Amino acid sequence: MTTFYEEIGGEAFFAELVSQFYAQVAVDPILRPMYPDTDLKAAALRLQWFLEQYWGGPTTYQENRGHPRLRMRHAEFHINLAAHDAWVKAMRSAVDGVEMKPELKAQLWSYLEMAAAAMINQPD
Ligand code: HEM
């Protein structure tokens, strides 16, 4: 049985997706100030590892960062609806920028939308 990770294109796919996402973060007026100044590459790698692990790929995230506890790890960032919308917009543009089968895209997107909604931790 192949995993979603393999089916969608493995490491090369996730590296490309995350690279496109961070290219958006780098120029987004809401998101850019939230991310570490000098360290966007390291942040990109953490997201790539997480997504690879989530979809059945290598467990590099867990080995380097421990249990994901994503809501807790985001608690230090002020994530209101505007930050959520900026994140979703950047990720949508990344998802639309990478080739994938429509059914895989639908599955990937529905997870990302659900996860982004769960990360909101501030009222507007
Ligand atoms: C909803 C809006 C979101 C905002 C504004 C946001 C913002 C951030 C920021 C500022 C960081 C710190 C960058 C770093 O040093 O790693 C971060 C880390 C991270 N985010 Fe988000 N995030 C959002 C949603 C999500 C979602 C939906 C996911 C997963 C699907 C996610 C996964 C991660 C991961 C894996 C890390 C690294 C955690 C670690 O190991 O330290 N984020 N996020």
Residues whose N, C-alpha, C, O or C-beta is under 5 A from the ligand:
A	BS01	HEM	M34 Y35 A43 R46 L47 F50 R65 R73 F77 I79 A83 H84 W87 L112 A115 A116 M119
